Amino acid sequence: MTVMNRKDFRLTFRLFGWFIVVVALASAASAEWNEKVLYSFQGVPDGATPAGGVVFDKAGNLYGATTDGGSSSCRSIQQCGTVYQLAPPTKQGDPWTETVLYVFKGNTSNDGASPFGGLVIDSAGNLYGTTGYGGTGDCVLLGTKMGCGTVFELSPPQQKGGTWTETVLYSFPTAKQGYVPRGDLVFDSAGNLYGATEFGGGFGICDQNIYLYCGAVFELSPPKTKGGKWTEKVLHGFKGGADGANPNGGLLLDSTGAIYGTTAWGGGTTCQGPGCGTAFELRSSAKTGGAWTEKIVHRFTGGNDGAGPNGGLIFDTKGSLCGTTGGGGKGDAWGTVFKLSPPNGRNGPWREAFLHVFDTCGRYDPCEPNTGLIFDSVGNLYGVAGVLFRMKPPMGTGNNWKFGVLYTFTGPPDGFDPVGLIFGGTDAIYGATLDGGIGQACQGGCGTVFEASP
């Protein structure tokens, strides 16, 4: 009997519906944690397909972006996309209330289209994110000018119930400056924003027929005077080959200002030619405004190593980098949870260890993680791989972490294919699912926002 992996299974759900599978999966779901769908997206004019996870404001509202939904009138591979708010219930038992804060309009309106990452929020409640397409740039896709993507800010109204204000902080003008921003942005202490574009950057040939160049990491600096323009600088353009290719965002900054991230491809000649991906470090020179230097922390090789790192690296308490790969490992290439420990000496290599290897992939099996990890206050790791899982650290030395499934997503009316996790004010975890829910406008559901708790 042929066993489908999660990607094949997801496609089957979309094409043929969920009703048979839901009954079977419901009995397999873990009962260790309780999961609740806070909201099911409905498609146009609502959002669909959440992009990344969610963020909280000080009042307990949740915010996120959707790649699809909103409107289908803009020029984009997807629909225009949205930014949404979920307000918690005022009394127990009531539902969360969703409000679409903004619908993107696309490059014909000099606006962005189709967010491919989540949001970050500042202390004033302003939201920041990216769109993969749109803006005023000259990028042409399949013969149509769609723009190269944007970085945007969404500011709350001065009075409750008012309209949020969107500002395009930067439109990537050509593919050389970056093309198709992907993943979450991150702030440094000076208010600069950092992010990655999947293509663009001015180097390499990673998709000669459709997209230009192999991707970039960029810095966006705020204006010195109010109302001025933000300034973009490409910190590194990836070249493919021995270098990485197609960075997938979710950058991480350390206390010295160094930037860490991953590329989905590149790094060598494994994985059928383009390479299995990299983890990289970028450091600026001592001189202000000087060039940034890239160092490959690890080149993934597939096989017994991981393949296709997913972005969203995090530090543990000892300065090691932890993350996931969607493929590779010591089984049948179903993905890994890995740790990269810093060099013992100044110029030594980083050391890789596997905290978990996903060795099976069927209808009920956790496999192919597609997003990063989070730590709790006692050092447990949490992630998603079709399921919500927790990993408890070893009692002594070594890397023998205890892996456990906390909840299995079952599909409509539940969510399916979870992404992006964040802790709430208690032990509850919040996130989104790309599919599932009760939305009827999308085959297999339009996605959900969920809460999971012990």
N, C-alpha and C positions, 0 to 999 in steps of 0.2 A: 504494500500500500504506500502511495506517495504521501509524504507529510509536507504540508504547506508551511512556509515560513510566514512571519507576521505580515510582511509586505504583500505577499500573494493573498493572504487571508483577508487583508484590508480591502484589496481590489475586488475579491469575491463578494464581500459585504456590499460594496458600493454598487456592483452590477446586479446582484440577485436578491438583495434585501437581507434583513437580519432575523426574521422571526423564528426560523428554525434554530439558529445558533444561540439566540438569547436564552432559550430554555436550557440548552446544554451547558452554556457558560455559567449561568446563574448558580448551578449546583457546584461548580468548581471554584467559585469566588471565595477568597479567604474571609473568614468572619472575625479575624483578629482586630481589625479596625473597622469603623463605620464610615461610609462615604455618603455624601449628600450632594446632589446636583443643585447648585445655587441658581443657575440660569442655563437655559438651552437657547442657543442662537437660532433665528428663524430665517436668515437669508434676507435679500433685498426687500424692504429698505432697512432692515436690521443688518447686523454683521453676520459673518460666517467665516469659519476656519480661523480660530484665534492664532495670533502671531506671537509666540513666546508665552510667558506666564502673565502674572498680575503683580501690581504694586498697591500698597496701602497708603492712604493719607492719614493725617493725624486724627481725623474723625471716624476712622474705621471703614471708609469707602474703598472699594477696589476699582482699579483702572487697568485697562489693557487695550490692545489693538487687534483688529482682525484683518487678514489679508484679503478676504473676499467680502461680498456683501456691500451694503451702503447704496451703491448705484452701479449700473453696468454701462454708463454713458461715457466713461473715460477710456483713453487709449492705454490698454494694459493687457498683459496676458491673463491676469486675474481680473476680478471686478475692482471697483475703486478702493474698497476697504474703509474701515471706520476706526475711531477711538471711542471707547465706551466707558461708562461708570456703572458700578453695581453698589447700590446703597443698602446697608443692612436693615433688617426689619425693625420697626419701632416697638413691636411687642412680640413675644415668643409665639412661634407658630406661623407668623406671616411670612410671605416670600420676600426675597431680595428684589429690589426694584432696579431694572436696567434703564439707562438713558444713553442714547447715542449722542455723544458730545460733538462729534464732527464726522462728516462724510467727505472724503477726498474727491477732488474734481479733475485731476489729471493735467497733463501738460498743455492742453488747449486753454486752460485757465491759469497757466503758470503755477499750478499746484502739484503736489505729489500724488502718487497713486500706488496702492498695494503695499502696505507695510510688511516687511519680512522679519521684524523683530519686535520685542516687547518695549516697554516704556521705562524711563527712569524719572524720578520725581525729586524736586529740590525742596528746600525748607519753606518756600513760599507757596508750595502746592502747584508749581508749574510742571507740566509734563513734557518730556523730550523723547523723540523717537526718529525713525527713518522710514522712508518709503523706497521700495526697490526701483520704481519707475517714476515718471513725471518730472516736474520742474522745467526749467528753461534750457536745459542742456541739449546738445545736438546729436545724442545717441540715436541711431536708427536700428530698429529691430524688425527683421523680416520685411524690409522695404518701407516701414512706417516709422516716422519720428515719434518716439515715446518718451524722450527724456532719459537722463542718466541716473535719476534718483535725487532725493532731497534729505535734508535734516530739518526737522520742524520742532516748534514749541507750541504748546497749547496752554493758554493762561486762563485761570478761573475768573468768573465774573466778580465784579466788586460787590454786587448785591446777590443774595441767594436767589436762585431760580433764573438768573440772567444767562446770557449766551457766552459760551467760552470763545476765546479769540485765538485763531491759528495764525502763526507767523512762520513763513519759510525762512529759516536761518541761513540755509545754504542750498543752492542747486548745483550739483556737480555739472560743470559746463561741457566737459568732454570726457571721453573714456580715460584719457591720460590721468586726470585727477581722481578717478574712481568711478565705478559703474556697478550698479545693483548693490547698494548698502544692505548688509544682512546682520542679524543679531542685535543684541542690546548695546546701547551706548554706556559709557562710564565716565564719571566726573573725576578730575583730580582736585586737590585742595585749593587750587587757584581759579577754579571755575572753568577750566578747559574741558572739552568733550573729546573722547576718543572712541573710534569705531573702526569697522572694517567694511570693505566692499568686496563682493565675491569675484568680480572681474575688474578690469581697468588697472590703473597704476602705471602704465607705460612700458611694461616689460612682459616678455614671454608670449607664447602662443598656446593657449589652453582650450580655446573653442574657436578655431579659425573661421568657421562658417557662420557663426551667429554673434558671439560676444568677443570683444577685444581684450587682450592681455589677461594676466593671471591673478589679479587682485591686489589690494593695497590696505595698509593701515594708515589712518589719517588722524590728524589733530585739528580740532575746530576751536579757535580762541575767540572769546567774547570781545566786543568793541570796547575801546578805552573810554568812549563817550556814549551816553545813552542815545539810542537810536541809530548808532553807527552799524557798520557791517561786520559780521563775523568773518574771521580769516581762516582759510583751510590750508593745511600743509600736509603733503604726502610724506609720511615718516619712512615708509618702506613699500616699494613695489615688488611683488613676488615674481620670480622668473621661471618657475616650474623646474623640471629636471631635478638636480640635486637640491635646489631650493624648494620651498613650499609652493603650493598653488591653491587658490580658492579659499581664503580665510573665511571662517564662519562666525566671526563676531564673538560676543561675550568676553571681551578682553578683561584682564586682571592686572591691577597696578600694585606694586609693592611700596614699601615706605621710602625707597630711594628714588622712586619715579620710573623704575623699569616697568615695561609692559610685557605681559605674557599672553599667549593665545595659541590657537591651533589652526592648521589648514587641513581641509578635507582631503586634499590630494597633494601630489608632489613629494619630494624627498628622495626620489630614486627611480628605479626601473621596475619595481615590484608592482603587484596588483594590476597585471595586464598592461603595464607600460607607464601610466601617469604617476605612479608612486602611491603609497598607502597613507600619505599624510604626515604631518609634522607637528611637534610642539616647539614654539620659538620664543625667544626673548629679544626685546628691543631696548637699547640703552642710548641715551643722548650723550654727546661729547661734553667735556667739562666746559667748553665755551658756550655761552648763551646763544641760542639760535644755530648751533652747530648741527652737523649731520648726525643721524641716528644710525647705530650699528646693530645689525641683526646677528644673532647666534642661534643655530639650530640646537635646541635642547635634546630633542629625540626625533629620529626618523623611524616611523612605523614601517614594518616590513611584511605584515600579514602572516599567514601561516600560524606559527606558534606565537607571533607577536600580534598586537592589535592592528586594526586597519580602519581608517575613516574616523578620526577623533571628532567629537561633536561640539567643541567650544565649551565655554562656561567652566574653565578651570577654577579651582579653589585651592587655597593654602590650608595645610593642616598646621598644628601648633609648632611643628619643627621646621616649617618652611618648605615642605615637600608639596609638589603640585599633584592634585588628584583630579581625575576626569574619567570619561567613558569613551569607548570606541564602538561604532555600530557594527563592526565586523572584526574578524580575526579572533585569535585566542587558540587554545590548545584543543578545541573540539572541532566542530564543523563550521567555524567562522561565524559565530552568532554574537560576537561582541565581548567586551571586557570592561571591568572597572580597574583602573591602573593608578599607580603612584610613581611619580618621578622625584627622587631625592636629590638635593643639590650636591655638587662635588665636595669631596673631602678637602681637596686643595683648590687653589685659585683657578687653575686651568684644567682641572680634571673633568671627567665626563659625569653627566647626570646618570643616576642609576634607576632603572625601571623595575618595578615589581607589580605583579597582578594581585589585587585584593579579591577579585572574583572573575571567573570565566564562565560565560553562558554557553553551556555545552549541548543544549537541545533547543529546538524551536518548533513548536507546534501550536495548536489552538490554545492551549492553556499554559504554555511555558513562557516564563520571562525570558526575553531575548531582544537583541538589536536595540539597545538603549539609544535614544535620539536626542538627549539633552544632558546638561551637566548635573552636578550633585549639590547637596546642601548638608552642612553639619548641624547637629543640635548641641546643646550646652554641655553634654557629657561625652561628646566625641563620636556619637553614632552618625553614620552616613545614610542619607536618603536619596533615592533616585527613582526614575521610572523607566520601564522597559516593557511596555504593554501592561504592566502592573505597577503598583506602588511598592517599593521594597525598602528594607532597612538592613544595614550592615553594622554589626556590633564589633568593636575592635577586639583584638586578642588580649587575653589576660596578661600574658607575658611578652616576650620578644617574638619576632616573626610577623608574618602577614596572614595568619590563619583567621580571617574575619568570618563571623557567623552571618550568613545570608538568610533572610526570611522575607516572604511575601506578606505584606500587610493588607493588600486589597487587589483584587483582579477586576479590571473594568470589563463590563459585559456587553456593551453596545446598547442601542436604544431600548428603553428610555434612558439608560445610563450612558455615560460618555465612553469613548474608545480612542486609543492612541494618545495617551497623556503627554504633556510637555510642560516644562517650567514649574518649579516648586518654590514656595516661600512659606515661612512660618508666620502664623498670626500672633495675636497677643498671648495665646495660651499654647498648648501642645499641638493645636490643630495645624494642618498643612493645607495650603491653598494652591490651586493650579488650574490648568485648562486642558481640554482635550481637543484634538483636531477634528474629530468626527463624533458621531453619536448624539444623544439628546433626542428631543421630540420635534425638532424642526423638520418640516415636511418639504421645504424648498430644495434640499440637498439630498442626493442619494446617500443613505447611511447616516443621515443627520448632519447638522451644520456645526456641531461642536458644542462644548459646554464649559462652564466654570464650576469647579467642584471644591468641596471641603472634605477633608478626611481627618478623623480624630480617633484616639484610643477608646 
